[in-house]
Amino acid sequence: MAPQAVTHSLFDALNEDEPHELERSIKRPLPNDLREFYLQCNGLICFVTEFEISGLKKTHARGVKAALSHPFELSIPNLEERPKNAEDDMVFFGSYDYDGSCLYMRADNRVHYAKPGDATPLKTWDCFDVFIERELRRIFSLFSDKGERLVDGAKVLPLDGSSDSEL
């Protein structure tokens, strides 16, 4: 891949039964907004791995082609990398490559941003739709049309003074 290639992956929607597979794999229910997202899109990756939303990994094949054809596995941040201070109803679903900071939701459908290994919210969006629209718009504004980052890597994180409520 060329060093300046723009790489995004948007994964095919889950069928009506597959969100139940996700819930079984993470051992907790999905918030309604996140369930609806997965019925439209089984995760995404932006600018190679700058920002990602995990989903249901339907194969465990190895290699570059297999890795690019499926989202990161949702069970990993919820079971293997789950912060010690996470409450039972928190569903960790996304991350930022710069430092591994994470995104999670609860049953109230609010989206929370937190540092790696810590569930203390640093920023909150009122719902998934507001989060995804604003965050994708913000992230895409930080890159050129060729996919070159226009700012320092830390600026990709959502604590840059942009809109939305900060806690």
C-alpha positions as CSV (number, residue, x, y, z in Angstrom):
1,M,0.0,0.0,0.0
2,A,1.3,3.5,-0.9
3,P,2.3,5.5,2.2
4,Q,-0.4,8.1,1.4
5,A,-3.2,5.7,0.5
6,V,-6.5,6.5,2.1
7,T,-7.9,3.3,3.6
8,H,-11.3,3.0,5.1
9,S,-13.4,-0.1,5.7
10,L,-17.1,-0.2,6.3
11,F,-18.3,-3.7,7.0
12,D,-21.6,-5.3,5.8
13,A,-24.6,-5.1,8.1
14,L,-25.4,-7.9,10.5
15,N,-28.5,-9.9,10.0
16,E,-31.3,-9.9,12.6
17,D,-29.8,-12.9,14.6
18,E,-26.1,-11.8,14.6
19,P,-26.5,-9.0,17.3
20,H,-27.4,-11.9,19.6
21,E,-24.1,-13.5,18.8
22,L,-22.3,-10.3,19.7
23,E,-24.2,-10.1,23.0
24,R,-23.2,-13.7,23.8
25,S,-19.5,-13.0,22.9
26,I,-19.3,-10.0,25.2
27,K,-21.6,-11.5,27.9
28,R,-23.9,-8.4,28.1
29,P,-26.7,-6.8,26.1
30,L,-26.0,-4.2,23.5
31,P,-27.5,-0.7,24.0
32,N,-30.4,-0.2,21.5
33,D,-28.6,2.5,19.4
34,L,-25.5,0.3,19.0
35,R,-27.7,-2.7,18.0
36,E,-29.3,-0.6,15.4
37,F,-25.9,0.5,14.1
38,Y,-24.8,-3.1,13.7
39,L,-28.0,-3.8,11.7
40,Q,-26.7,-1.1,9.3
41,C,-23.0,-1.7,9.5
42,N,-20.9,-4.3,11.3
43,G,-18.2,-1.8,12.4
44,L,-15.8,0.5,10.5
45,I,-12.2,1.5,10.3
46,C,-11.1,5.0,9.2
47,F,-7.7,6.1,7.9
48,V,-6.2,2.6,8.3
49,T,-6.7,2.3,12.1
50,E,-6.8,6.0,13.3
51,F,-10.4,5.4,14.5
52,E,-12.4,2.1,14.6
53,I,-15.7,0.7,15.7
54,S,-15.4,-3.0,16.5
55,G,-18.0,-5.6,15.5
56,L,-18.7,-9.3,14.9
57,K,-15.6,-11.0,13.4
58,K,-17.1,-13.8,11.3
59,T,-13.8,-15.5,10.6
60,H,-10.6,-16.1,12.4
61,A,-8.5,-16.4,9.2
62,R,-5.1,-14.8,9.3
63,G,-3.3,-12.5,6.9
64,V,-3.7,-9.0,5.6
65,K,-6.6,-9.7,3.3
66,A,-8.6,-11.4,6.1
67,A,-7.7,-8.6,8.6
68,L,-9.0,-5.9,6.2
69,S,-12.3,-7.8,5.4
70,H,-13.6,-7.9,9.0
71,P,-13.9,-5.5,11.9
72,F,-11.9,-5.8,15.1
73,E,-13.5,-8.2,17.4
74,L,-16.0,-6.6,19.9
75,S,-15.2,-9.2,22.6
76,I,-11.6,-8.1,23.0
77,P,-12.3,-4.6,24.6
78,N,-15.2,-6.1,26.6
79,L,-13.5,-9.2,28.0
80,E,-9.7,-9.2,27.5
81,E,-9.0,-5.4,27.8
82,R,-11.9,-4.4,29.9
83,P,-11.0,-1.6,32.4
84,K,-11.0,-2.7,36.0
85,N,-13.4,0.2,36.9
86,A,-15.9,-0.7,34.2
87,E,-19.4,-1.3,35.4
88,D,-21.3,-4.4,34.1
89,D,-23.6,-2.5,31.7
90,M,-20.7,-0.7,29.8
91,V,-20.2,-1.9,26.3
92,F,-16.8,-1.0,24.8
93,F,-17.1,-0.7,21.1
94,G,-14.5,1.6,19.6
95,S,-11.0,3.1,19.9
96,Y,-8.5,5.6,18.6
97,D,-5.1,4.3,17.4
98,Y,-3.0,7.2,18.8
99,D,-3.2,6.0,22.4
100,G,-5.7,3.1,22.5
101,S,-8.3,5.3,24.2
102,C,-11.8,3.8,24.1
103,L,-15.5,4.4,23.5
104,Y,-18.3,2.8,25.3
105,M,-22.0,3.0,25.7
106,R,-24.5,2.1,28.4
107,A,-28.2,1.3,28.2
108,D,-29.1,5.1,28.1
109,N,-27.4,5.1,24.6
110,R,-25.0,7.9,25.6
111,V,-21.5,7.5,24.1
112,H,-18.5,8.0,26.4
113,Y,-14.8,8.5,25.6
114,A,-12.2,7.3,28.1
115,K,-8.5,6.8,28.3
116,P,-7.1,3.2,27.8
117,G,-7.6,1.0,30.8
118,D,-10.0,3.4,32.5
119,A,-13.8,3.8,32.3
120,T,-13.9,7.3,33.7
121,P,-15.6,9.3,31.0
122,L,-13.7,12.3,29.7
123,K,-16.3,13.3,27.0
124,T,-19.9,12.3,26.4
125,W,-22.2,12.5,23.4
126,D,-26.0,12.4,24.0
127,C,-26.6,9.4,21.6
128,F,-24.9,7.2,19.1
129,D,-26.3,9.1,16.0
130,V,-24.9,12.5,17.3
131,F,-21.6,10.8,18.2
132,I,-21.0,9.1,14.8
133,E,-22.0,12.1,12.7
134,R,-20.0,14.6,14.6
135,E,-17.0,12.4,15.3
136,L,-16.6,11.2,11.7
137,R,-17.0,14.8,10.4
138,R,-14.3,16.0,12.9
139,I,-11.9,13.1,12.1
140,F,-12.2,13.5,8.3
141,S,-11.5,17.3,8.7
142,L,-8.1,16.4,10.2
143,F,-6.9,14.6,7.1
144,S,-6.2,15.8,3.5
145,D,-8.1,14.3,0.5
146,K,-5.0,12.0,0.1
147,G,-5.4,10.7,3.7
148,E,-2.4,12.7,5.1
149,R,-2.9,13.7,8.7
150,L,-2.9,17.5,8.9
151,V,-2.4,17.6,12.7
152,D,-0.4,15.9,15.4
153,G,-1.7,12.4,16.2
154,A,-3.0,13.5,19.6
155,K,-5.4,15.9,17.8
156,V,-7.2,12.9,16.4
157,L,-8.5,12.3,20.0
158,P,-11.9,13.9,20.8
159,L,-10.5,16.1,23.6
160,D,-9.4,18.9,21.3
161,G,-11.9,21.6,22.5
162,S,-14.4,20.7,19.7
163,S,-18.1,20.8,20.3
164,D,-20.1,18.4,22.5
165,S,-20.2,18.2,26.3
166,E,-17.1,17.3,28.2
167,L,-17.3,15.9,31.7
